[in-house]
Amino acid sequence: MLGSFGGLFAARQLVPGGADGPTPAGLTAIALVVAGLAAGAAAGGASAFAVERAAYRPLRRRGAPPLAYLISAIGASLFAYNLAGKEFGRQSVPVPELFTDGPVLSVGSVAVSTQSALIIGVAAVMLLGVDRLVSSTRFGQAVRAVAQDAQTASLMGVDVEKIITGTFVLGGLLAGAGGFLYAMTFNASYTMGFVPGIKAFTAAVLGGIGNVRGAVLGGLLLGLLESYGGYLLDASYRDVIAFGVLVVILLARPAGILGARAVRAA
Amino acid sequence: MRATVGASRSGAAPAARAGARAATCPCVLGLLAAVVTGPRGDGDHPWRGVERSVLAPRIAVFAVLVALVVGARTPAGRVSLAGLTAAARRRLTPLAPLALVPAGARAGARAPGRAWTARRAGPGAAFVLAALAPLAVSRAGQQSMVNDIGLYALLALGLNVVVGCAGLLDLGYVAFFAIGAYTTAYVTSPTAMPWHAPFTVNPFLAVPFAVAAAALAGVVLGGPTLRLGGDYLAIVTLGFGEIVQLLANNAGGITGGARGVFGVPPLSVSLPGLHYAWGLDPLPYYYLLLGLVTVVMVVFGRLEAAPLGRAWAAVREDEFAAGLTGVRTVRAKLAAFAIGASVSGFAGVLYASKQFFNPDSFSLQASILVLTLVVFGGRGNRWGVLLGVVVLQGLAYALRGIVPPPDRYIYFGAVIVAMMALRPAGLVPAPAGRALPRSGPPVVPAQPGPAVPDPAVTP
């Protein structure tokens, strides 16, 4: 529960990490993308590790109230993205366009650009990977055990601290890779992480926190709502529609779409 | 601690490893400090700033600092440090009476039997200090004391009722501020917004409208959403805040849109024998805000000890148990939402009457800032919240002259992280056991609830 919260809030400031990928030239586009993804993921993972150490672990040691984590994460995020702004400049950094050729796929009047196909493909691979990681590896099992009851998990021999750090790094890796893909489409800037971070949190809650498939469903739903809502009404109202539907869905299903049981915080 | 254990257990290698481990943290912090305070880079030379921070003579300053910190943390260093602090304490003893003011205030708040003077001395001194403070700063400082401290103190005190007293995480709190401000524009001026009331009133008379509108919005938002808990409530309130801001921004035909709202008349009093108008001078606004904050502090202080306040504490500590003991949890939570919203709406009136505002003022960042102020100061403790506002906003103002404006958020963020790591419950934590009344009859139930089971309480 806290992991997802923290991971998502951490994700917010990690996203700029993806910005430093595609500076070298001369390689093929694919190699560049792979390098960029790797660089973004590495930067994201490393900063997630640092954030966990600096902003979460001391609080856990002192048994801080849950809100303190949120504020600490906000502080870390302010620190990180403003430092990034200072070091990398506050102007938006253009990311060179890698795929200038036409659509890779056309169905009727719908054309899918190479870049979109690439983003969808990478996202699908990462999602399947995380789903398998969480559902059927020892690490995933330990993560779920810690999420359910950290104390019991530690009595069963799970190194809780290690698992929490691992979860943060995993979240950072994904967010960093995501940040690279985002920057390919929207360019990179030091504040680029804020809105996606909030949207990611929203999507996770919408789908049901602690549920990988729910998060995917929530993300898809939120994206579709924004796109179609903006199309049907006015583009400036798309967030109104997205958040309005979110409120209605949560009222009908207080634990998210795929959240089976209500999470009782006590 | 780890270092000493490692050293005593066996030979030199583990001791060296433990020493290296103990040195890692200061080294990393030192490097970070060097980069933070170092020269900047830009989009074309992203690593230049880092390089010039680390590969420059100034790194030596930080190296010395790190060495001092590491040295102080070794067993020998610790002993000498303890001696130093003891000596310093001895020398500072004559200054001890200076520390009495907050101590007296705290003792007064805790011990019911204390004399009247002791209980009043702290708040009184704080009031006098707050009243004299603006005379010592520049006009820009006064402006900041109005906009950044006074208004945010009102907002933070209101949010403290929701987050601190009742334990409900509200991420869309600034929406009520917006509702208050737009309501004021609606009823006070025929020109400020395209959409306006058929009548115009003095901004002071807009207060009931704005407070009612904000409280109503609080109930409308709270009514259906309060059965959600934790993160889910946070997201719904966040969504509400976003919707309000987006509507204010997009509905140009009604609110004036992104252009903002101009020309809400300034506050003025016009009674027989008393005419006064608040103009551009920040000082009168400051004293008005000081008065209002004082009123809010007193009222909320009474409220915390009242049945409603104790019902909030019960809901915050364990909602389930509170419900079983007869607290009407939904009603208590709704009341918290409505009261928090009305304070915010009230602050909106003052904000609107300062000539100009636009939807940017009501962003999610503003909500997060208010929440940060509350938690930083110590949620659930209104004195802590007030202190948090003064410290953090004062820090932001003080940094304005020292570092480039956007860079001050680096320091701001670092202070918040350090604060949460050192004092997770905030600057002045709420005393434990607040659920019990601090004066009054010795034994009362958490709510003078029904002795006979009330059919409305539990189905």
Chai-1 contact restraints between the chains, C-beta under 6 A:
chainA,res_idxA,chainB,res_idxB,connection_type,confidence,min_distance_angstrom,max_distance_angstrom,comment,restraint_id
A,A55,B,V417,contact,1.0,0.0,6.0,A-B,restraint_1
A,P58,B,A421,contact,1.0,0.0,6.0,A-B,restraint_2
A,L59,B,P424,contact,1.0,0.0,6.0,A-B,restraint_3
A,R62,B,P424,contact,1.0,0.0,6.0,A-B,restraint_4
A,A64,B,P424,contact,1.0,0.0,6.0,A-B,restraint_5
A,L67,B,V375,contact,1.0,0.0,6.0,A-B,restraint_6
A,A68,B,M420,contact,1.0,0.0,6.0,A-B,restraint_7
A,A68,B,P424,contact,1.0,0.0,6.0,A-B,restraint_8
A,I71,B,T372,contact,1.0,0.0,6.0,A-B,restraint_9
A,I71,B,V375,contact,1.0,0.0,6.0,A-B,restraint_10
A,I71,B,M420,contact,1.0,0.0,6.0,A-B,restraint_11
A,S72,B,V417,contact,1.0,0.0,6.0,A-B,restraint_12
A,S72,B,M420,contact,1.0,0.0,6.0,A-B,restraint_13
A,I74,B,I368,contact,1.0,0.0,6.0,A-B,restraint_14
A,I74,B,T372,contact,1.0,0.0,6.0,A-B,restraint_15
A,G75,B,G413,contact,1.0,0.0,6.0,A-B,restraint_16
A,G75,B,I416,contact,1.0,0.0,6.0,A-B,restraint_17
A,G75,B,V417,contact,1.0,0.0,6.0,A-B,restraint_18
A,A76,B,V417,contact,1.0,0.0,6.0,A-B,restraint_19
A,L78,B,Y409,contact,1.0,0.0,6.0,A-B,restraint_20
A,L78,B,F412,contact,1.0,0.0,6.0,A-B,restraint_21
A,L78,B,G413,contact,1.0,0.0,6.0,A-B,restraint_22
A,F79,B,I410,contact,1.0,0.0,6.0,A-B,restraint_23
A,F79,B,G413,contact,1.0,0.0,6.0,A-B,restraint_24
A,F79,B,A414,contact,1.0,0.0,6.0,A-B,restraint_25
A,N82,B,Y409,contact,1.0,0.0,6.0,A-B,restraint_26
A,N82,B,I410,contact,1.0,0.0,6.0,A-B,restraint_27
A,L83,B,I410,contact,1.0,0.0,6.0,A-B,restraint_28
A,K86,B,R40,contact,1.0,0.0,6.0,A-B,restraint_29
A,K86,B,D407,contact,1.0,0.0,6.0,A-B,restraint_30
A,E87,B,G41,contact,1.0,0.0,6.0,A-B,restraint_31
A,E87,B,G49,contact,1.0,0.0,6.0,A-B,restraint_32
A,E87,B,V50,contact,1.0,0.0,6.0,A-B,restraint_33
A,F88,B,P46,contact,1.0,0.0,6.0,A-B,restraint_34
A,G89,B,D42,contact,1.0,0.0,6.0,A-B,restraint_35
A,G89,B,G43,contact,1.0,0.0,6.0,A-B,restraint_36
A,Q91,B,G43,contact,1.0,0.0,6.0,A-B,restraint_37
A,V93,B,G43,contact,1.0,0.0,6.0,A-B,restraint_38
A,T202,B,I235,contact,1.0,0.0,6.0,A-B,restraint_39
A,V205,B,D231,contact,1.0,0.0,6.0,A-B,restraint_40
A,V205,B,I235,contact,1.0,0.0,6.0,A-B,restraint_41
A,S236,B,N250,contact,1.0,0.0,6.0,A-B,restraint_42
A,D239,B,L246,contact,1.0,0.0,6.0,A-B,restraint_43
A,V240,B,I243,contact,1.0,0.0,6.0,A-B,restraint_44
A,V240,B,L246,contact,1.0,0.0,6.0,A-B,restraint_45
A,F243,B,G239,contact,1.0,0.0,6.0,A-B,restraint_46
A,F243,B,E242,contact,1.0,0.0,6.0,A-B,restraint_47
A,F243,B,I243,contact,1.0,0.0,6.0,A-B,restraint_48
A,L246,B,G239,contact,1.0,0.0,6.0,A-B,restraint_49
A,V247,B,V236,contact,1.0,0.0,6.0,A-B,restraint_50
A,V247,B,G239,contact,1.0,0.0,6.0,A-B,restraint_51
A,L250,B,Y232,contact,1.0,0.0,6.0,A-B,restraint_52
A,L250,B,V236,contact,1.0,0.0,6.0,A-B,restraint_53
A,L251,B,P224,contact,1.0,0.0,6.0,A-B,restraint_54
A,P254,B,L228,contact,1.0,0.0,6.0,A-B,restraint_55
A,A265,B,G229,contact,1.0,0.0,6.0,A-B,restraint_56
A,A265,B,G230,contact,1.0,0.0,6.0,A-B,restraint_57
